[in-house]
Amino acid sequence: MDESWLLPYADMLTLLVALFIVLFAMGQVDQAKYDELRVVLSETLGGKGILDYQDSIVEDESPTQESTESVEALLSEAAETEKTELEELQSRLNGYIEEKALADRLQTELGASGLLITINDGILFDSGSAELRQNSHELMDQLSAMLASDPPRYIQISGHTDDVPMGGANFESNWDLSGARAYNVMKLFLESDYLKPGQLSYSGYGEYHPVATNETTEGREQNRRVEVLVLPLENLAEPAL
């Protein structure tokens, strides 16, 4: 009877044993036993052992200091580019604010979170209402045109109120009013066709994120606002439009 099949069979069994030994060794943290196992496998299989190949692969895949520094340099350059672009956007917005004499109604602030545009509610809404005034449509259309970018940035719209309780029947709370105002601003942005739905989100914070005291008329006026936050590109994946 031909017994030549025993040779490949024996080789296969040897490889299976080696595989189970490797799996066992990978689950251990004893370096001395690991080194001893590597020597045994090397002598058994001849030449360089399986564990030696594993170590060389891990070493080859480890990032070098040079590659790490290269990635960091690229990220730093991208961050600086994005900061410059947001500064240019802020400059255009400030120029528009100055041209239209809107400094008391519209402000911009560039920070770590992005470019924040604060719109006083008096320019957009009547007291207690979430319906945008007709004369605010042109403002929102021009803002959306300036906020358009390639690639598109995410834009978060948030509504805020003072702490005076709602007295009308249209909204149960300041929370509802602030959310409705932010939503209507977002809808008007979308009607302009400069911005896409995937870029935009909205939220209502009611009176719970004041920027001034609610003890004075001036403070309450500052708290009644809509904020438009333009996020930096490097902090986000590209929006799915």
Backbone as CSV, one residue per row, in Angstrom:
resi,resn,N_x,N_y,N_z,CA_x,CA_y,CA_z,C_x,C_y,C_z
1,MET,0.846,-1.201,0.000,0.000,0.000,0.000,0.884,1.255,0.000
2,ASP,0.531,2.221,-0.874,1.309,3.452,-0.987,1.070,4.339,0.243
3,GLU,2.141,4.645,0.957,2.024,5.458,2.175,2.635,6.842,1.983
4,SER,2.741,7.289,0.739,3.324,8.617,0.482,2.463,9.747,1.044
5,TRP,1.167,9.451,1.250,0.277,10.477,1.799,0.637,10.861,3.227
6,LEU,1.429,10.000,3.892,1.774,10.289,5.276,2.658,11.531,5.413
7,LEU,3.467,11.817,4.391,4.369,12.970,4.481,3.620,14.289,4.546
8,PRO,2.727,14.579,3.572,1.972,15.838,3.705,1.072,15.867,4.926
9,TYR,0.557,14.683,5.310,-0.300,14.612,6.493,0.492,15.006,7.746
10,ALA,1.736,14.458,7.832,2.585,14.787,8.985,2.942,16.265,8.992
11,ASP,3.223,16.815,7.786,3.524,18.251,7.715,2.342,19.079,8.187
12,MET,1.144,18.673,7.782,-0.054,19.415,8.177,-0.245,19.369,9.687
13,LEU,-0.017,18.169,10.287,-0.147,18.056,11.739,0.874,18.934,12.447
14,THR,2.093,18.974,11.897,3.138,19.817,12.500,2.723,21.287,12.476
15,LEU,2.176,21.726,11.333,1.741,23.115,11.222,0.592,23.419,12.172
16,LEU,-0.336,22.478,12.326,-1.455,22.682,13.251,-0.963,22.811,14.683
17,VAL,-0.009,21.941,15.051,0.560,22.024,16.399,1.238,23.380,16.601
18,ALA,1.990,23.799,15.581,2.669,25.096,15.667,1.662,26.224,15.813
19,LEU,0.551,26.126,15.063,-0.483,27.164,15.133,-1.071,27.265,16.527
20,PHE,-1.410,26.114,17.126,-2.003,26.137,18.467,-1.010,26.654,19.501
21,ILE,0.258,26.328,19.310,1.278,26.827,20.236,1.375,28.344,20.121
22,VAL,1.329,28.851,18.872,1.383,30.303,18.664,0.200,30.985,19.318
23,LEU,-0.999,30.421,19.096,-2.194,31.013,19.695,-2.103,31.014,21.210
24,PHE,-1.582,29.928,21.756,-1.416,29.861,23.204,-0.414,30.914,23.690
25,ALA,0.682,31.043,22.941,1.725,31.997,23.349,1.226,33.428,23.275
26,MET,0.387,33.725,22.268,-0.120,35.088,22.120,-1.004,35.494,23.294
27,GLY,-1.588,34.497,23.973,-2.449,34.808,25.113,-1.695,34.924,26.420
28,GLN,-0.388,34.724,26.389,0.429,34.787,27.592,1.247,36.072,27.635
29,VAL,1.606,36.480,28.829,2.410,37.692,28.994,3.803,37.391,29.545
30,ASP,4.106,36.076,29.713,5.398,35.682,30.260,6.431,35.752,29.146
31,GLN,7.305,36.761,29.175,8.269,36.959,28.108,9.292,35.826,28.049
32,ALA,9.652,35.266,29.204,10.646,34.186,29.228,10.120,32.960,28.503
33,LYS,8.842,32.609,28.784,8.258,31.461,28.107,8.079,31.732,26.619
34,TYR,7.762,32.963,26.293,7.608,33.348,24.885,8.919,33.146,24.126
35,ASP,10.027,33.592,24.722,11.334,33.443,24.077,11.717,31.976,23.955
36,GLU,11.418,31.197,24.999,11.734,29.769,24.971,10.955,29.062,23.868
37,LEU,9.692,29.419,23.730,8.845,28.830,22.694,9.374,29.168,21.307
38,ARG,9.842,30.395,21.134,10.350,30.812,19.834,11.570,29.976,19.441
39,VAL,12.437,29.696,20.407,13.631,28.893,20.133,13.238,27.475,19.744
40,VAL,12.271,26.883,20.475,11.835,25.513,20.193,11.250,25.412,18.796
41,LEU,10.367,26.382,18.441,9.751,26.359,17.124,10.789,26.545,16.032
42,SER,11.754,27.409,16.279,12.791,27.657,15.285,13.596,26.397,15.022
43,GLU,13.933,25.667,16.112,14.703,24.428,15.955,13.865,23.336,15.303
44,THR,12.548,23.297,15.623,11.676,22.257,15.090,11.422,22.435,13.609
45,LEU,11.113,23.668,13.211,10.735,23.935,11.824,11.939,24.281,10.965
46,GLY,13.052,24.621,11.588,14.260,24.938,10.838,14.293,26.380,10.422
47,GLY,15.400,27.056,10.684,15.534,28.452,10.260,14.754,29.377,11.158
48,LYS,14.210,30.411,10.567,13.487,31.450,11.314,12.108,30.946,11.702
49,GLY,11.739,31.100,12.951,10.469,30.594,13.434,9.307,31.495,13.097
50,ILE,8.091,30.946,13.324,6.866,31.687,13.054,6.799,32.947,13.901
51,LEU,7.188,32.839,15.160,7.105,33.996,16.048,8.078,35.081,15.631
52,ASP,9.217,34.670,15.027,10.157,35.662,14.522,9.535,36.462,13.399
53,TYR,8.807,35.764,12.511,8.123,36.461,11.425,7.065,37.403,11.974
54,GLN,6.360,36.950,13.025,5.334,37.796,13.622,5.936,39.078,14.171
55,ASP,7.082,38.968,14.859,7.737,40.142,15.416,8.178,41.103,14.326
56,SER,8.715,40.540,13.223,9.190,41.407,12.139,8.046,42.146,11.495
57,ILE,6.876,41.475,11.387,5.703,42.142,10.809,5.256,43.289,11.694
58,VAL,5.205,43.049,13.023,4.791,44.099,13.961,5.741,45.280,13.878
59,GLU,7.060,44.972,13.794,8.036,46.051,13.719,7.872,46.854,12.443
60,ASP,7.602,46.141,11.316,7.461,46.827,10.042,6.250,47.735,10.024
61,GLU,5.177,47.318,10.751,3.937,48.088,10.719,3.926,49.220,11.728
62,SER,4.869,49.251,12.647,4.902,50.309,13.648,5.260,51.632,12.986
63,PRO,4.508,52.701,13.284,4.806,53.994,12.665,6.149,54.527,13.133
64,THR,6.917,55.034,12.200,8.195,55.630,12.542,7.977,57.049,13.045
65,GLN,8.990,57.593,13.714,8.904,58.967,14.201,8.741,59.935,13.033
66,GLU,9.427,59.596,11.917,9.357,60.468,10.750,7.942,60.522,10.172
67,SER,7.279,59.338,10.076,5.928,59.317,9.524,4.943,60.003,10.456
68,THR,5.138,59.831,11.783,4.269,60.493,12.754,4.399,62.010,12.655
69,GLU,5.642,62.481,12.552,5.859,63.923,12.442,5.278,64.466,11.143
70,SER,5.327,63.659,10.080,4.767,64.085,8.799,3.258,64.258,8.894
71,VAL,2.590,63.296,9.551,1.135,63.378,9.719,0.772,64.594,10.571
72,GLU,1.529,64.806,11.649,1.257,65.950,12.523,1.441,67.265,11.776
73,ALA,2.441,67.318,10.911,2.683,68.540,10.140,1.528,68.807,9.179
74,LEU,1.022,67.746,8.545,-0.104,67.907,7.623,-1.360,68.371,8.363
75,LEU,-1.607,67.794,9.548,-2.775,68.196,10.335,-2.654,69.643,10.785
76,SER,-1.446,70.036,11.189,-1.226,71.414,11.625,-1.441,72.376,10.465
77,GLU,-0.955,71.994,9.290,-1.125,72.847,8.113,-2.598,72.982,7.742
78,ALA,-3.342,71.858,7.831,-4.776,71.896,7.521,-5.527,72.781,8.510
79,ALA,-5.146,72.699,9.790,-5.794,73.521,10.817,-5.539,74.999,10.567
80,GLU,-4.308,75.345,10.191,-3.983,76.744,9.909,-4.741,77.252,8.686
81,THR,-4.859,76.393,7.672,-5.602,76.777,6.471,-7.063,77.029,6.798
82,GLU,-7.650,76.146,7.599,-9.059,76.306,7.959,-9.269,77.551,8.816
83,LYS,-8.332,77.821,9.732,-8.439,79.026,10.558,-8.405,80.278,9.684
84,THR,-7.517,80.267,8.687,-7.410,81.413,7.774,-8.707,81.607,7.004
85,GLU,-9.294,80.504,6.530,-10.532,80.603,5.759,-11.688,81.121,6.618
86,LEU,-11.751,80.675,7.882,-12.798,81.171,8.776,-12.579,82.643,9.125
87,GLU,-11.327,83.041,9.245,-11.031,84.459,9.486,-11.471,85.311,8.292
88,GLU,-11.262,84.791,7.091,-11.697,85.521,5.896,-13.226,85.615,5.848
89,LEU,-13.904,84.515,6.227,-15.365,84.541,6.278,-15.842,85.555,7.315
90,GLN,-15.211,85.562,8.473,-15.576,86.537,9.507,-15.374,87.954,9.008
91,SER,-14.291,88.200,8.275,-14.022,89.526,7.738,-15.118,89.959,6.761
92,ARG,-15.564,89.041,5.895,-16.645,89.367,4.956,-17.936,89.668,5.699
93,LEU,-18.223,88.869,6.726,-19.436,89.096,7.518,-19.374,90.441,8.248
94,ASN,-18.227,90.751,8.830,-18.084,92.019,9.538,-18.212,93.202,8.587
95,GLY,-17.703,93.025,7.361,-17.863,94.082,6.363,-19.323,94.302,6.026
96,TYR,-20.078,93.205,5.911,-21.519,93.305,5.631,-22.240,93.968,6.798
97,ILE,-21.888,93.597,8.016,-22.516,94.177,9.209,-22.271,95.688,9.259
98,GLU,-21.047,96.085,8.955,-20.723,97.513,8.971,-21.462,98.248,7.859
99,GLU,-21.527,97.651,6.681,-22.208,98.291,5.550,-23.688,98.502,5.825
100,LYS,-24.329,97.518,6.487,-25.767,97.594,6.760,-26.079,98.203,8.131
101,ALA,-25.043,98.645,8.855,-25.222,99.247,10.191,-25.988,98.304,11.118
102,LEU,-25.513,97.059,11.212,-26.187,96.036,12.013,-25.384,95.623,13.249
103,ALA,-24.434,96.450,13.651,-23.541,96.070,14.738,-24.281,95.790,16.046
104,ASP,-25.414,96.448,16.257,-26.170,96.214,17.483,-27.096,95.013,17.375
105,ARG,-27.201,94.408,16.193,-28.102,93.277,15.970,-27.382,91.992,15.570
106,LEU,-26.162,92.153,15.087,-25.436,91.017,14.503,-23.973,91.094,14.929
107,GLN,-23.452,89.994,15.507,-22.052,89.954,15.935,-21.422,88.630,15.508
108,THR,-20.098,88.655,15.344,-19.362,87.433,15.025,-18.249,87.233,16.040
109,GLU,-17.907,85.968,16.282,-16.822,85.633,17.205,-16.185,84.330,16.735
110,LEU,-14.865,84.363,16.545,-14.129,83.183,16.101,-13.425,82.547,17.291
111,GLY,-13.743,81.278,17.551,-13.138,80.573,18.671,-12.767,79.160,18.293
112,ALA,-12.418,78.350,19.297,-11.982,76.976,19.050,-13.100,76.128,18.444
113,SER,-14.351,76.437,18.777,-15.471,75.647,18.262,-15.839,76.007,16.830
114,GLY,-15.398,77.165,16.363,-15.732,77.604,15.017,-16.101,79.081,15.005
115,LEU,-16.769,79.492,13.940,-17.194,80.889,13.798,-18.647,81.024,14.259
116,LEU,-18.845,81.804,15.310,-20.172,81.986,15.894,-20.763,83.307,15.422
117,ILE,-21.964,83.223,14.845,-22.702,84.412,14.410,-23.925,84.548,15.319
118,THR,-24.015,85.644,16.034,-25.127,85.870,16.955,-26.072,86.906,16.354
119,ILE,-27.355,86.525,16.240,-28.374,87.402,15.661,-29.393,87.745,16.744
120,ASN,-29.511,89.003,17.065,-30.499,89.437,18.048,-31.897,89.152,17.525
121,ASP,-32.775,88.637,18.396,-34.094,88.211,17.912,-34.937,89.367,17.391
122,GLY,-34.632,90.600,17.815,-35.437,91.741,17.384,-35.392,91.992,15.894
123,ILE,-34.334,91.548,15.224,-34.218,91.752,13.789,-34.938,90.656,13.005
124,LEU,-35.285,89.570,13.708,-35.896,88.426,13.028,-37.360,88.206,13.369
125,PHE,-37.727,88.411,14.653,-39.043,87.996,15.117,-39.745,89.104,15.900
126,ASP,-41.067,89.040,15.895,-41.849,89.842,16.825,-41.852,89.150,18.180
127,SER,-42.159,89.877,19.223,-42.157,89.327,20.572,-43.106,88.129,20.680
128,GLY,-42.584,87.012,21.208,-43.399,85.817,21.418,-43.722,85.049,20.152
129,SER,-43.153,85.435,19.019,-43.468,84.786,17.741,-42.239,84.066,17.194
130,ALA,-42.497,83.004,16.430,-41.419,82.283,15.756,-41.445,82.524,14.254
131,GLU,-42.379,83.340,13.787,-42.460,83.644,12.359,-41.452,84.726,12.009
132,LEU,-40.611,84.451,11.031,-39.602,85.429,10.624,-40.257,86.634,9.957
133,ARG,-39.811,87.801,10.332,-40.316,89.013,9.700,-39.963,89.012,8.213
134,GLN,-40.824,89.599,7.424,-40.609,89.608,5.981,-39.318,90.329,5.608
135,ASN,-39.001,91.392,6.335,-37.794,92.150,5.995,-36.512,91.458,6.443
136,SER,-36.624,90.300,7.122,-35.427,89.551,7.515,-35.018,88.526,6.459
137,HIS,-35.885,88.297,5.469,-35.601,87.267,4.470,-34.365,87.620,3.644
138,GLU,-34.204,88.878,3.302,-33.054,89.281,2.512,-31.768,89.074,3.310
139,LEU,-31.805,89.423,4.597,-30.639,89.217,5.457,-30.240,87.756,5.485
140,MET,-31.212,86.850,5.697,-30.894,85.432,5.801,-30.399,84.870,4.473
141,ASP,-30.928,85.382,3.362,-30.479,84.932,2.052,-29.018,85.326,1.822
142,GLN,-28.661,86.548,2.200,-27.279,86.999,2.017,-26.329,86.279,2.965
143,LEU,-26.791,85.983,4.175,-25.975,85.213,5.106,-25.704,83.812,4.568
144,SER,-26.731,83.153,4.064,-26.549,81.791,3.551,-25.596,81.774,2.367
145,ALA,-25.644,82.820,1.526,-24.717,82.904,0.388,-23.277,83.009,0.881
146,MET,-23.043,83.790,1.937,-21.692,83.946,2.472,-21.214,82.692,3.195
147,LEU,-22.146,81.891,3.718,-21.778,80.686,4.459,-21.530,79.486,3.552
148,ALA,-21.897,79.595,2.282,-21.664,78.493,1.346,-20.168,78.284,1.160
149,SER,-19.727,77.031,1.124,-18.304,76.723,0.964,-18.139,75.385,0.259
150,ASP,-16.940,75.159,-0.261,-16.614,73.895,-0.923,-15.263,73.404,-0.402
151,PRO,-15.222,72.295,0.359,-16.358,71.448,0.723,-17.265,72.135,1.739
152,PRO,-18.512,71.694,1.836,-19.455,72.350,2.743,-19.122,72.087,4.207
153,ARG,-19.339,73.104,5.030,-19.136,72.957,6.471,-20.474,72.659,7.149
154,TYR,-20.390,71.985,8.296,-21.575,71.812,9.124,-21.925,73.138,9.787
155,ILE,-23.216,73.397,9.911,-23.699,74.640,10.521,-24.766,74.283,11.555
156,GLN,-24.556,74.700,12.788,-25.497,74.431,13.872,-26.249,75.716,14.228
157,ILE,-27.569,75.648,14.247,-28.414,76.804,14.536,-29.104,76.562,15.874
158,SER,-28.977,77.504,16.786,-29.594,77.333,18.103,-30.390,78.575,18.485
159,GLY,-31.556,78.333,19.084,-32.415,79.420,19.546,-32.312,79.598,21.056
160,HIS,-32.386,80.866,21.517,-32.276,81.182,22.947,-33.290,82.274,23.305
161,THR,-33.761,82.252,24.533,-34.723,83.253,25.005,-34.269,83.807,26.355
162,ASP,-35.018,84.793,26.858,-34.808,85.224,28.237,-35.627,84.308,29.145
163,ASP,-35.731,84.665,30.434,-36.431,83.779,31.372,-37.852,84.227,31.669
164,VAL,-38.386,85.161,30.884,-39.766,85.597,31.096,-40.707,84.489,30.615
165,PRO,-41.621,83.999,31.479,-42.498,82.892,31.081,-43.372,83.268,29.893
166,MET,-43.680,82.257,29.066,-44.565,82.479,27.928,-45.973,82.802,28.419
167,GLY,-46.572,83.867,27.843,-47.924,84.240,28.249,-48.967,83.913,27.212
168,GLY,-48.533,83.576,25.987,-49.481,83.287,24.916,-49.805,81.813,24.817
169,ALA,-50.684,81.485,23.880,-51.132,80.105,23.714,-50.373,79.382,22.610
170,ASN,-49.536,80.103,21.865,-48.847,79.473,20.741,-47.761,78.508,21.184
171,PHE,-47.088,78.807,22.289,-45.991,77.965,22.767,-46.162,77.709,24.256
172,GLU,-45.904,76.476,24.656,-46.054,76.116,26.055,-44.916,76.640,26.919
173,SER,-43.743,76.820,26.316,-42.577,77.241,27.097,-41.592,77.990,26.212
174,ASN,-40.622,78.640,26.854,-39.542,79.287,26.113,-38.718,78.269,25.327
175,TRP,-38.665,77.053,25.821,-37.961,75.984,25.121,-38.602,75.745,23.749
176,ASP,-39.931,75.643,23.738,-40.651,75.446,22.476,-40.427,76.627,21.539
177,LEU,-40.490,77.828,22.077,-40.308,79.030,21.250,-38.910,79.070,20.642
178,SER,-37.881,78.793,21.448,-36.511,78.857,20.948,-36.261,77.794,19.871
179,GLY,-36.835,76.607,20.054,-36.679,75.554,19.060,-37.368,75.899,17.754
180,ALA,-38.564,76.471,17.854,-39.312,76.848,16.647,-38.584,77.955,15.882
181,ARG,-37.996,78.899,16.596,-37.264,79.986,15.936,-36.032,79.439,15.203
182,ALA,-35.289,78.554,15.854,-34.108,77.970,15.209,-34.509,77.160,13.976
183,TYR,-35.608,76.442,14.086,-36.078,75.637,12.958,-36.463,76.515,11.770
184,ASN,-37.148,77.608,12.037,-37.572,78.493,10.949,-36.389,79.201,10.288
185,VAL,-35.345,79.511,11.080,-34.128,80.070,10.486,-33.484,79.037,9.564
186,MET,-33.441,77.799,10.008,-32.869,76.734,9.183,-33.661,76.575,7.883
187,LYS,-34.993,76.599,7.967,-35.818,76.473,6.762,-35.543,77.601,5.778
188,LEU,-35.358,78.813,6.287,-35.095,79.946,5.404,-33.712,79.812,4.750
189,PHE,-32.744,79.278,5.493,-31.436,78.991,4.895,-31.584,78.022,3.722
190,LEU,-32.394,77.003,3.905,-32.552,75.989,2.861,-33.256,76.543,1.626
191,GLU,-34.178,77.482,1.815,-34.900,78.062,0.683,-33.983,78.851,-0.238
192,SER,-32.824,79.263,0.272,-31.912,80.066,-0.536,-31.153,79.223,-1.556
193,ASP,-31.094,77.890,-1.335,-30.389,76.951,-2.219,-28.869,77.058,-2.150
194,TYR,-28.330,77.885,-1.272,-26.881,77.961,-1.114,-26.373,76.850,-0.179
195,LEU,-27.210,76.430,0.749,-26.842,75.422,1.729,-27.706,74.174,1.539
196,LYS,-27.148,73.022,1.924,-27.815,71.742,1.733,-28.300,71.181,3.078
197,PRO,-29.356,70.359,3.051,-29.909,69.833,4.313,-28.892,69.093,5.167
198,GLY,-27.959,68.356,4.517,-26.987,67.591,5.290,-26.019,68.427,6.090
199,GLN,-25.932,69.718,5.779,-25.026,70.607,6.510,-25.628,71.126,7.803
200,LEU,-26.945,71.139,7.886,-27.621,71.935,8.907,-28.232,71.090,10.020
201,SER,-28.213,71.645,11.214,-28.938,71.084,12.350,-29.426,72.248,13.205
202,TYR,-30.445,71.992,14.020,-30.971,73.075,14.867,-31.314,72.532,16.246
203,SER,-31.381,73.441,17.214,-31.743,73.070,18.582,-32.292,74.293,19.301
204,GLY,-33.072,74.042,20.340,-33.613,75.126,21.157,-33.170,74.970,22.601
205,TYR,-32.652,76.048,23.192,-32.133,75.996,24.559,-32.964,76.806,25.547
206,GLY,-34.038,77.438,25.062,-34.853,78.225,25.969,-34.044,79.295,26.674
207,GLU,-34.270,79.441,27.983,-33.550,80.455,28.764,-32.320,79.888,29.473
208,TYR,-31.922,78.652,29.133,-30.934,77.949,29.943,-29.476,78.177,29.548
209,HIS,-29.229,78.981,28.510,-27.858,79.335,28.145,-27.741,80.858,27.979
210,PRO,-27.973,81.611,29.060,-27.920,83.077,28.949,-26.489,83.576,28.751
211,VAL,-26.368,84.703,28.080,-25.053,85.352,27.922,-24.991,86.626,28.751
212,ALA,-26.106,86.983,29.367,-26.173,88.189,30.209,-27.213,87.956,31.296
213,THR,-27.296,88.882,32.229,-28.269,88.745,33.302,-29.694,88.945,32.785
214,ASN,-30.626,88.248,33.393,-32.038,88.447,33.066,-32.698,89.435,34.028
215,GLU,-31.881,90.096,34.832,-32.406,91.043,35.806,-32.609,92.427,35.198
216,THR,-32.078,92.666,34.009,-32.218,93.978,33.366,-32.812,93.817,31.972
217,THR,-33.378,94.912,31.458,-33.946,94.893,30.111,-32.874,94.637,29.069
218,GLU,-31.738,95.274,29.247,-30.636,95.094,28.290,-30.125,93.655,28.292
219,GLY,-30.029,93.064,29.478,-29.574,91.680,29.577,-30.528,90.717,28.912
220,ARG,-31.821,90.921,29.124,-32.815,90.042,28.497,-32.779,90.164,26.977
221,GLU,-32.537,91.385,26.485,-32.436,91.573,25.038,-31.259,90.779,24.460
222,GLN,-30.147,90.744,25.182,-28.995,89.978,24.710,-29.264,88.475,24.726
223,ASN,-30.046,88.030,25.679,-30.331,86.594,25.790,-31.308,86.107,24.724
224,ARG,-32.138,86.998,24.213,-33.072,86.610,23.144,-32.323,86.677,21.809
225,ARG,-31.893,85.529,21.331,-31.022,85.518,20.170,-31.102,84.183,19.432
226,VAL,-30.599,84.192,18.201,-30.354,82.963,17.441,-28.869,82.922,17.128
227,GLU,-28.245,81.792,17.402,-26.813,81.624,17.132,-26.607,80.668,15.965
228,VAL,-25.710,81.050,15.074,-25.343,80.211,13.924,-23.861,79.890,14.065
229,LEU,-23.546,78.618,14.328,-22.161,78.198,14.537,-21.656,77.455,13.299
230,VAL,-20.630,78.014,12.661,-19.997,77.387,11.499,-18.809,76.578,11.993
231,LEU,-18.865,75.267,11.823,-17.839,74.390,12.384,-16.620,74.277,11.465
232,PRO,-15.428,74.145,12.052,-14.214,73.967,11.235,-14.242,72.626,10.512
233,LEU,-13.673,72.586,9.320,-13.674,71.365,8.521,-12.842,70.263,9.142
234,GLU,-11.707,70.590,9.808,-10.804,69.544,10.259,-11.389,68.731,11.402
235,ASN,-12.487,69.209,12.039,-13.088,68.458,13.143,-14.199,67.535,12.680
236,LEU,-14.456,67.492,11.376,-15.637,66.793,10.904,-15.362,65.935,9.702
237,ALA,-16.153,64.892,9.578,-16.187,64.171,8.316,-17.000,64.987,7.335
238,GLU,-16.762,64.804,6.044,-17.482,65.564,5.055,-18.961,65.236,5.117
239,PRO,-19.854,66.208,5.159,-21.284,65.928,5.250,-21.767,65.130,4.041
240,ALA,-22.742,64.265,4.299,-23.357,63.520,3.199,-24.503,64.342,2.658
241,LEU,-24.329,64.906,1.480,-25.323,65.817,0.915,-26.187,65.104,-0.106
